[in-house]
Amino acid sequence: VIPAENIIAAFQNSQKTVLAISGNTSEAQIFLEALEHGLDGIVLKVEDIEPILELKEYFDRRTEESNVLNLTKATVTNIQVAGMGDRVCVDLCSLMRPGEGLLIGSFARGLFLVHSECLESNYIASRPFRVNAGPVHAYIAVPGGRTCYLSELKSGKEVIVVDQQGRQRIAIVGRVKIESRPLILVEAKVCVLKFF
């Protein structure tokens, strides 16, 4: 990482295009992400097609991050205590800001934006890397327009962090804790207004 950062720092204010030669996908990603800016491009020198396909997936994920999701407001219609169950707590390798969280829900077609613990409370210190996501059966949005069950999350898996404006970015799961906790059922309805 340090050589890539040194190169980026040296050419940061120049009009030069800087490329690097890489022998594998993970090294290429380091070159493309160093100093949160990355080099202008890479030359991937490989003999097999697999690293090229992996790098294509990487670029697809980066493109997905630049798209803004169209979030819809919903009205909560019912909240009730559901009893004890296994709740998933997701700790990310990235910090979240106020307004950011994960998309979680019982149906892949309708997910809630569940806020991170980035705000202070009287009961617990701020943990801006954490989301108390929901029960093990719930879905979570992951890159590629897909979902997976919360119970399937593992360290190193990528998830989508979204803010209340629909801006998204990809973050890596650091750890997943599953604990028995009291659960609540939240039901909501999306109101569609029609104007004639």
VEXTI-798392 format. One record per atom (N, C-alpha, C): residue in three letters; y, x, z. Coordinates in steps of 0.1 Angstrom, whole numbers, plus 5000, padded with zeros to 4 digits. Atoms other than C-alpha are relative to their C-alpha. Layout:
alaYXZ ...
END
This chain:
val498850085000 val500050005000 val501350095000 ile498849924999 ile502550285009 ile500450064986 pro499549955013 pro502550444974 pro500749894992 ala499450125008 ala503250094958 ala501349975006 glu498750034994 glu506050034983 glu501050104997 asn499149895004 asn507550374976 asn500549994986 ile499650025014 ile507550304939 ile500949894998 ile499250125001 ile509049964943 ile501450035006 ala498749964994 ala511750104966 ala500850094991 ala499449905009 ala512550384942 ala500649944988 phe499550065012 phe513050154912 phe500649865002 gln499550144996 gln514349844930 gln501349964992 asn498750035006 asn517849854915 asn500250054986 ser499949955013 ser517050004882 ser499649894990 gln500450105011 gln516549824848 gln498750044994 lys501349955005 lys513149994844 lys498949895003 thr501250084998 thr509849804840 thr499050095005 val501049914993 val507249954864 val498749935000 leu501450055000 leu503549904858 leu499150105007 ala501049914993 ala500550044877 ala498649984993 ile501450015005 ile496950114866 ile499149975012 ser500950034989 ser494349954888 ser498649994995 gly501450015004 gly490649974888 gly499249885006 asn500650124994 asn489949654908 asn501049905003 thr499150124997 thr491349314917 thr500850025012 ser499349994987 ser492249384953 ser501150114999 glu498949915002 glu494249694944 glu501149954991 ala499050065009 ala495949504916 ala500949905009 gln499250104991 gln497049234942 gln500950085009 ile499149924991 ile498449504965 ile501250044992 phe498949965009 phe500549634936 phe500949884997 leu499250125003 leu501749284928 leu500749935012 glu499450064988 glu502649194964 glu500850095009 ala499449904991 ala503949514979 ala501549975002 leu498650024996 leu507349474997 leu500449864996 glu499750145003 glu507149094990 glu500649994986 his499450015013 his508349174955 his498950044989 gly501149955009 gly505549374937 gly500650074988 leu499749935013 leu505549584906 leu500249904989 asp499850095011 asp506549434873 asp498749964993 gly501350035006 gly502949434861 gly498950105003 ile501149914998 ile499549604862 ile499250014987 val501049985011 val497049744837 val498750005008 leu501350014993 leu493649644849 leu498950074991 lys501049925007 lys491149914838 lys498649985006 val501450034995 val487649774842 val499149984988 glu501050015010 glu484449754823 glu499349864999 asp500750134999 asp483349404834 asp501049894999 ile499050115001 ile484949064828 ile500349935014 glu499850064987 glu484548954865 glu501350035006 pro498749974994 pro487649134878 pro501249934993 ile498950065008 ile489748994850 ile500049855003 leu500050144996 leu488648634859 leu500549985014 glu499550014986 glu489348704896 glu501550025000 leu498649995001 leu492848824886 leu500749884994 lys499550125006 lys493348514865 lys500149895011 glu499950094989 glu492548304896 glu501150035009 tyr498949964992 tyr495048504916 tyr501349954994 phe498850045007 phe497748434890 phe500149845000 asp500050145000 asp496748064889 asp500549955014 arg499550044987 arg497248044927 arg501550025002 arg498649974999 arg500648214925 arg500849894992 thr499350105008 thr501647964898 thr500049865008 glu500150124992 glu500447674920 glu501050005011 glu499149994990 glu502647794948 glu501449974996 ser498750025004 ser505747764927 ser500349854996 asn499850145003 asn505147394920 asn500349935013 val499650084988 val506747144944 val499149875000 leu500850124998 leu504446864957 leu500949885001 asn499350124999 asn505646514954 asn499549925012 leu500550064988 leu505346394990 leu500649855001 thr499650154999 thr505546014998 thr500149975015 lys499850044986 lys506845875030 lys499149885002 ala500850114997 ala504545635048 ala500449955014 thr499750064988 thr504945395077 thr498849995009 val501150014991 val502645435107 val499849865004 thr500250144997 thr501045095112 thr499149995013 asn500950014989 asn498545175140 asn499750145006 ile500549884992 ile497845435167 ile499249965011 gln500950044989 gln494945405190 gln499150125005 val500949904994 val492845625213 val498649984994 ala501350005006 ala489645715196 ala498850065008 gly501049944992 gly487845895224 gly499950154998 met500249855002 met486546255226 met499350034987 gly500649965012 gly485646445196 gly500350154998 asp499849865003 asp485546795181 asp501250024991 arg498849975007 arg489046905171 arg500150144995 val499949875006 val489847195148 val501450055001 cys498749934998 cys492647435157 cys500050114990 val499949905010 val493747645127 val501150105003 asp499049904998 asp495447975133 asp500150084987 leu499849935013 leu496948135102 leu500550155002 cys499549865000 cys497848505094 cys501450004996 ser498650025003 ser501348375086 ser500749915010 leu499250094991 leu504148225106 leu500549884992 met499450125006 met505347875098 met501449975006 arg498650034995 arg508947755101 arg500049855003 pro499950144998 pro510147415113 pro499949924987 gly500250085011 gly509147145089 gly498750044992 glu501249965007 glu506047335077 glu498749965008 gly501350034994 gly502347245083 gly499050004990 leu501250005009 leu499047175067 leu499849854996 leu500350145004 leu497946865047 leu498649975004 ile501350044994 ile495146695066 ile499849854999 gly500350155000 gly493446355064 gly498649974998 ser501450055002 ser490346145063 ser499649974986 phe500250035014 phe490746075026 phe500750104992 ala499449895008 ala491346345000 ala501249944992 arg498950055008 arg493646104981 arg501349975008 gly498850024992 gly496046065011 gly499950085012 leu500049904989 leu496746355034 leu501349995008 phe498849994992 phe499246375063 phe500550145001 leu499549874998 leu501546665067 leu500050025016 val500149974986 val500546795102 val500850125003 his499049894997 his503347005117 his499350115008 ser500449884992 ser502747355131 ser500549995014 glu499549994986 glu503347445167 glu501250095001 cys498949905000 cys506447635158 cys501249965009 leu498950044991 leu508747425181 leu499650015014 glu500249994986 glu509147485218 glu499849865006 ser500250134992 ser507947215243 ser500050045014 asn500049984986 asn508047175280 asn498650045005 tyr501449984996 tyr504247215281 tyr499350134995 ile500649895006 ile503447505259 ile501050094992 ala499149915007 ala505047815243 ala499849974985 ser500150025015 ser505747805205 ser498950104995 arg501049925007 arg502847925184 arg500249974985 pro499750035014 pro504247925148 pro499050034990 phe501249975009 phe500948035133 phe498949895002 arg501150094996 arg498947735147 arg500349864996 val499950155002 val498247375136 val498749955007 asn501250084995 asn496047145157 asn499749894990 ala500150075012 ala494747005126 ala499349865001 gly500750135000 gly492346715134 gly498550025002 pro501550004997 pro488646625138 pro499350084988 val500849925009 val485946825121 val499749944986 his500350065013 his485346565094 his501249994990 ala498850025008 ala488946565081 ala500050104989 tyr499849915011 tyr489946715048 tyr501350085002 ile498849925000 ile492446995044 ile500250054985 ala499649955013 ala494347095012 ala499850154999 val500249855003 val493247434997 val500550024986 pro499549985014 pro494447604965 pro499149954990 gly500850055011 gly493347484932 gly500049854999 gly500050155000 gly494147114939 gly498849945006 arg501350044994 arg491047094960 arg500249975015 thr500150024985 thr490146994996 thr498750065005 cys501249974994 cys487547115020 cys500049945014 tyr500050054986 tyr486446985054 tyr500550115010 leu499549914990 leu488147135084 leu498850085006 ser501249934994 ser484647225097 ser499550124991 glu500449895010 glu484147455066 glu501050125000 leu499049895000 leu487247665073 leu499450125008 lys500449874994 lys486548035082 lys501150104998 ser499149895001 ser488548345087 ser500050064986 gly499949955013 gly489848475054 gly500249894989 lys499950115010 lys489848135036 lys501549974998 glu498650035003 glu493148035019 glu500249855001 val499650144999 val494947705027 val501449994995 ile498650025005 ile498147555015 ile500949965011 val499050044990 val501147545038 val501149934992 val499050085007 val503647275028 val501149975010 asp498950054991 asp507147185041 asp500349864996 gln499750145002 gln508746845042 gln500749974987 gln499550025014 gln510346895008 gln499050024989 gly501149985010 gly507046964992 gly499850144995 arg500249865005 arg507447334987 arg498750065007 gln501349964995 gln504147504991 gln499850154999 arg500349855001 arg502747854997 arg498550015005 ile501449984996 ile499247995003 ile500050095012 ala500149924988 ala498348135037 ala498550025003 ile501449974997 ile495148295050 ile499749965014 val500550044987 val493148155079 val499650135008 gly500449894991 gly492948405108 gly498849975008 arg501250054992 arg490648205130 arg500049855001 val500250154998 val489347855136 val499349985013 lys500650034987 lys488747715170 lys499649854999 ile500450144999 ile486747395175 ile499749975014 glu500150034986 glu487147235209 glu499949855002 ser500150154997 ser486246895224 ser501349965006 arg498650054996 arg489546705228 arg500049854998 pro499750145003 pro490746345231 pro500649994986 leu499450025013 leu491446215196 leu500749874999 ile499350135003 ile493745945183 ile499849974985 leu500150055013 leu493445735152 leu501449964996 val498750045005 val496645715131 val499849944986 glu500150075013 glu496845465103 glu501449984994 ala498650015006 ala499745455078 ala499849924987 lys500050085012 lys500745245049 lys501250064991 val499049965009 val502645365018 val500749874994 cys499350115005 cys505345115009 cys500550034986 val499549995013 val505945074972 val501149904997 leu498950095002 leu509344924964 leu500149984985 lys499850035014 lys509844754931 lys501349944998 phe498650055003 phe513244684916 phe499949944986 phe500050075013 phe513644434888 phe501549984995 
END
